[in-house]
């Protein structure tokens, strides 16, 4: 063994130990970052789920209100047509004529 190779072996060993230490630190950092990312993703998923549930609740309220309004309007129209069937028939014919003219112009 030469003097250079004898002194190179301890240096290589020190470099190897240092590299292994850095690799272990990198692994710990990567594991920590992965854990943090997973935690943040779970929080984001929870917030998104809560937002969707709130939106669903509000939408349900609006749909129920609109359905009640439409039922009321439908009942009102039906009552008026029963009271005055000729007026209802003429109104329906007029609306049909207007729609026919509008649709006919578009073609």
Secondary structure as UniProt FT lines:
FT   HELIX           3..83
FT   HELIX           85..106
//
